[in-house]
Amino acid sequence: MTRDADRSCPPWCKYASGHLHLEPEGPGDYHYSEFTVLPLPQLPGLRERTEIQTAIEQHITATTTHQPMIWLGLGPEGRASEALTLDEATALAAALTRAVARVHNAPGGPGLERHDPV
């Protein structure tokens, strides 16, 4: 979904108002939120220590304001990443919540001790 260009910053944008550099035929610019970083400790035999990052980004051109996207990065500096629409991010959050609830609500509970992050 797009709309006519709006140069004002949304409340989540980490930059000062007026930061956009938009040229009539240029590639556009972005609003970005602060990053949220979720460190994931090493799980021996399963994964190395890593992290997940999330942020909000919104592409703006001289004529168009695109919908905000939820950026999801995996690994140091988000080397593997994907931008999700708000509907996709909502669906992912719901799927994760359902999966966790299914494990916690299973007869006998999760079946393993819960481990706090290191």
C-alpha positions in Angstrom: 0.0 0.0 0.0 1.3 3.4 -0.9 0.2 7.0 -0.7 1.4 10.4 -1.8 4.8 11.4 -0.4 4.8 12.7 3.2 8.1 14.1 4.4 7.1 14.2 8.1 8.7 11.7 10.4 6.5 9.1 12.1 6.8 9.0 15.9 9.0 5.8 15.7 11.6 7.3 13.4 15.0 7.6 15.1 16.1 10.6 13.0 15.3 14.3 13.3 12.5 15.7 11.2 13.8 16.9 7.8 16.3 14.1 7.4 14.9 12.8 4.1 16.8 13.6 0.9 14.3 13.2 -1.9 15.1 14.1 -5.5 12.4 14.1 -8.2 13.9 11.1 -10.1 16.0 9.7 -7.2 15.9 6.4 -5.5 14.2 7.7 -2.4 15.1 7.5 1.3 14.0 5.7 4.5 12.6 6.3 7.9 14.2 3.9 10.4 13.4 3.1 14.0 15.9 2.2 16.7 17.0 -1.5 16.5 15.9 -4.0 19.1 18.5 -6.7 19.6 17.6 -10.0 21.1 20.8 -11.9 22.1 20.5 -15.7 21.7 23.0 -17.7 23.9 24.9 -20.6 22.6 23.0 -23.9 22.9 25.8 -26.6 22.6 25.1 -28.9 19.8 22.2 -26.8 18.5 23.5 -23.3 17.7 26.3 -20.9 18.2 25.8 -17.6 20.1 23.8 -15.3 17.8 21.2 -12.6 17.8 18.0 -11.4 16.2 17.4 -7.8 15.4 14.1 -6.0 14.6 13.4 -2.5 13.4 10.8 -0.5 11.5 11.7 0.9 8.1 9.7 2.9 5.6 10.7 3.7 2.0 9.8 7.2 0.8 10.3 8.6 -2.7 9.6 12.1 -4.1 6.1 11.0 -5.0 5.3 8.0 -2.8 5.2 6.9 0.8 5.3 3.2 1.1 3.8 1.3 4.0 6.1 0.7 7.0 7.8 -2.7 7.1 9.2 -4.7 10.0 12.8 -5.6 9.4 14.0 -8.9 10.9 17.7 -9.7 10.9 19.4 -12.9 12.0 23.0 -13.2 13.1 25.7 -10.5 13.6 24.7 -7.3 12.0 21.6 -9.0 10.6 23.5 -10.6 7.7 20.4 -12.8 6.9 17.4 -10.5 6.8 13.9 -10.0 5.5 11.4 -7.1 5.5 7.9 -8.1 6.5 4.6 -6.2 5.9 2.7 -5.4 9.0 0.2 -8.3 8.2 3.1 -10.7 7.7 4.8 -9.6 11.0 1.5 -10.0 12.8 1.0 -13.5 11.3 4.6 -14.5 12.3 4.1 -13.2 15.9 0.8 -15.1 16.1 2.4 -18.3 14.8 5.2 -18.1 17.3 2.8 -17.4 20.1 0.7 -20.4 19.1 3.7 -22.7 18.9 5.0 -21.7 22.4 1.5 -22.0 23.9 1.1 -25.5 22.3 4.3 -26.6 24.1 3.5 -25.0 27.4 -0.1 -26.3 27.4 0.8 -29.9 26.4 0.0 -32.5 29.1 2.9 -32.6 31.5 4.1 -29.2 30.4 7.1 -28.5 28.2 8.8 -31.8 29.2 12.1 -30.2 29.8 13.5 -27.8 32.4 13.2 -24.2 31.3 16.6 -22.5 30.9 17.1 -18.8 31.5 19.3 -17.1 28.9 23.0 -17.0 29.9 
